[in-house]
């Protein structure tokens, strides 16, 4: 099948050219030496899902090129959507789908941390959860990170919208660290650690706020770049859309695409050695 270059959106994978632009924009930071050879995503449930649908995963299992994985994902996603919807009531399939939702959205028990990291996004639900935890005394520092994704550069940075919400809810300005330029989750992560270093913030435990479907990917990047012995506490923000709930994602095109793309993005991250 011929390669098709297209503009990505929130439910689409980036094209090869868009990936190059994103990588050029991302902040510079190397993982700690002890983690250079480590990778944190696991793809066994993804392979079970694809095997259930009868789809060939040879490319994603064996390739050493991120652009090949992206192309495979772009080409096969219509088949994934149709075949998943066709199996949505199958008992075995529903177990795999539930396991996938649990894996992507695994959370940790609440505990005090040194800072709460809120990843940028179009929904205010992430900052709502971050402010909620801050006001509960989970941490005395709130880190807001996010510019705009590559496919949407013509609006105010996501971090600015989150900052306005946090200030309106009474979070003191001096308790907030703000980053407004990152364009992707790995960029969020690298920029966050650069920010902490630049401000001399000491930390051993960090809470990370993301919706369930992106939580594993955010955690994997944070694990890759965090200093050894840093603890990460995963907290999921709420989901408004019924299509994106952990219990319904596999029954509609939007949810299937979103979850499928999370695995593809994690595989790309492994190949780029950022997760």
C-alpha positions in Angstrom: 0.0 0.0 0.0 1.3 3.4 -0.9 2.4 5.8 1.9 -0.1 8.6 2.5 1.1 11.7 4.2 -1.8 13.5 6.0 -2.3 16.0 8.8 -2.8 14.3 12.1 -5.5 15.1 14.6 -6.2 14.0 18.2 -7.5 10.6 17.0 -4.8 10.1 14.3 -1.2 9.0 14.3 1.4 11.5 13.0 2.8 11.1 9.6 6.5 10.5 9.1 7.0 14.2 8.2 5.1 15.3 11.3 7.1 13.0 13.5 10.3 14.6 12.2 8.9 18.1 13.0 7.8 16.9 16.5 11.2 15.4 17.3 13.0 18.6 16.2 10.8 20.7 18.5 11.1 18.4 21.6 13.3 19.4 24.5 16.7 17.8 24.8 17.4 15.5 27.7 19.0 12.1 28.0 17.7 9.3 30.2 19.9 8.5 33.2 22.8 6.2 32.3 21.3 3.3 34.3 18.1 3.5 32.2 19.6 3.9 28.7 18.9 0.3 27.8 15.6 -0.1 29.7 12.1 0.0 28.1 8.9 0.2 30.2 5.9 -0.5 27.9 4.7 -4.1 27.6 2.9 -5.2 24.4 1.6 -8.6 25.3 -2.1 -7.5 25.6 -1.8 -5.6 22.4 -0.5 -8.7 20.6 -3.4 -10.7 22.1 -5.8 -8.1 20.8 -4.4 -8.2 17.3 -4.2 -12.1 17.3 -7.9 -12.2 18.4 -8.7 -10.1 15.3 -6.5 -12.3 13.0 -4.2 -9.4 12.1 -0.5 -9.8 11.2 1.8 -8.0 13.7 5.1 -9.0 12.2 6.0 -5.4 11.4 5.4 -4.1 14.8 7.1 -7.1 16.5 10.3 -6.9 14.5 10.8 -3.5 12.9 13.6 -1.2 14.0 12.1 1.9 12.3 9.6 4.2 13.8 8.2 5.3 10.5 7.4 1.7 9.5 5.4 1.3 12.7 3.5 4.5 12.1 2.7 3.5 8.5 1.5 0.1 9.6 -0.7 1.6 12.2 -2.2 4.1 9.8 -2.9 1.4 7.2 -4.4 -1.2 9.5 -6.5 0.9 11.9 -9.7 0.6 9.7 -9.5 -3.2 10.0 -8.8 -3.0 13.7 -11.9 -0.8 14.2 -14.3 -3.0 12.2 -13.0 -6.3 13.6 -13.0 -5.0 17.2 -16.6 -3.8 16.9 -17.6 -7.2 15.4 -16.2 -8.9 18.5 -17.4 -6.4 21.2 -19.9 -8.9 22.7 -17.6 -11.9 22.6 -16.7 -13.2 26.1 -13.0 -13.8 25.4 -12.7 -10.5 23.5 -14.3 -8.5 26.4 -11.8 -10.0 28.9 -8.9 -8.9 26.7 -10.5 -5.4 26.3 -11.0 -5.1 30.0 -7.4 -6.2 30.6 -6.2 -3.6 28.1 -8.1 -0.8 29.9 -6.7 -1.9 33.2 -3.1 -2.1 31.9 -3.3 1.4 30.3 -5.1 3.0 33.2 -3.5 1.3 36.2 -3.4 3.7 39.2 -1.5 3.9 42.5 -2.8 4.5 46.0 -2.8 8.1 47.0 0.1 9.3 49.1 2.0 12.5 49.7 4.4 13.5 46.9 6.9 16.3 46.3 5.0 17.6 43.2 2.0 17.0 41.1 2.6 16.9 37.3 -0.4 17.8 35.2 0.1 17.0 31.5 -1.5 19.4 29.0 -4.6 18.4 27.1 -7.8 19.9 25.5 -9.9 19.0 28.5 -9.8 20.8 31.9 -10.4 17.4 33.6 -6.6 16.9 34.1 -6.1 20.2 35.9 -9.3 19.7 37.9 -7.8 16.5 39.3 -4.4 18.2 39.9 -6.0 21.0 41.8 -8.2 18.6 43.8 -5.1 16.7 44.9 -3.2 19.9 45.7 -6.1 21.1 47.9 -6.1 17.8 49.7 -2.5 18.4 50.7 -1.0 15.6 48.5 1.8 18.1 47.5 2.7 21.7 47.9 4.0 22.1 44.3 1.9 21.9 41.1 3.7 21.5 37.7 1.6 22.4 34.7 3.2 21.4 31.4 1.9 21.7 27.8 2.0 24.0 24.8 -0.1 22.8 21.9 0.1 19.5 19.9 1.7 19.7 16.5 -1.6 19.6 14.7 -3.0 22.6 16.7 -0.7 25.6 17.0 -3.2 28.5 16.6 -4.6 28.7 20.1 -3.4 29.6 23.6 -1.0 27.0 25.1 -2.8 24.3 27.1 -0.7 25.2 30.1 -2.1 28.8 30.1 -5.7 27.5 30.2 -4.7 25.1 33.1 -2.9 27.9 34.9 -6.0 30.2 34.8 -8.1 27.4 36.2 -5.7 26.6 39.0 -5.4 30.3 40.0 -9.1 30.7 39.9 -9.4 27.8 42.3 -7.1 29.3 44.8 -3.8 27.6 44.1 -1.0 30.2 45.0 1.0 31.4 42.0 4.3 30.6 43.8 3.2 27.0 44.2 3.0 26.5 40.4 5.8 25.7 37.9 4.7 26.4 34.3 5.9 25.1 31.0 4.2 26.3 27.8 6.1 24.9 24.8 6.0 21.1 24.8 4.2 19.4 21.9 4.0 15.8 23.0 4.0 13.5 26.0 7.8 12.8 25.8 8.3 16.5 25.4 6.2 17.1 28.5 8.3 14.7 30.4 11.7 16.0 29.3 10.7 19.6 29.8 9.3 18.8 33.3 12.5 17.3 34.5 14.5 20.1 32.9 12.2 22.6 34.7 12.7 20.9 38.0 16.5 20.9 37.5 16.5 24.6 36.5 14.5 25.6 39.6 16.6 23.4 41.9 13.4 21.5 43.1 14.3 18.4 45.1 12.0 15.4 44.6 11.7 11.7 45.3 8.0 11.2 44.6 5.9 12.7 41.8 2.2 12.3 41.0 1.3 12.3 37.3 -2.2 13.2 36.1 -3.4 11.8 32.8 -6.6 10.2 31.5 -6.6 6.4 31.8 -5.9 5.7 28.2 -2.7 7.8 28.2 -1.6 7.0 31.7 0.7 4.0 30.8 2.4 6.0 28.0 3.0 9.0 30.3 4.3 6.7 33.1 6.6 4.9 30.7 8.2 8.1 29.5 8.5 9.4 33.1 10.1 6.1 34.2 12.6 6.4 31.3 13.7 10.0 32.2 13.3 10.1 36.0 16.3 9.8 38.2 16.8 6.3 39.7 14.8 5.7 42.9 12.2 8.3 42.0 8.7 7.0 42.8 5.8 7.8 40.4 2.2 7.9 41.6 -0.3 7.5 38.8 -3.7 9.3 39.1 -6.3 9.2 36.3 -8.3 12.3 35.5 -12.0 11.9 34.8 -13.5 11.0 31.4 -16.5 12.9 30.1 -17.1 11.2 26.7 -19.1 7.9 27.0 -17.1 6.6 24.0 -13.8 6.8 25.9 -14.7 5.0 29.1 -12.7 1.9 30.1 -15.9 -0.1 29.8 -17.0 1.2 26.4 -13.9 2.1 24.3 -14.0 -1.2 22.3 -17.5 -0.6 21.1 -16.9 2.5 18.9 -14.5 3.9 16.4 -13.3 6.8 18.5 -12.4 4.7 21.5 -10.7 1.9 19.4 -8.6 4.3 17.5 -7.5 6.1 20.7 -6.5 2.9 22.5 -4.8 1.4 19.3 -2.8 4.6 18.8 -1.6 4.5 22.4 0.1 1.2 21.8 1.6 2.4 18.4 2.9 5.6 20.1 4.5 3.5 22.9 6.1 1.2 20.3 7.5 4.3 18.5 8.8 5.6 21.8 10.6 2.3 22.5 12.2 2.5 19.1 13.2 6.1 19.7 14.5 5.1 23.2 12.2 7.6 25.1 10.1 5.0 27.0 
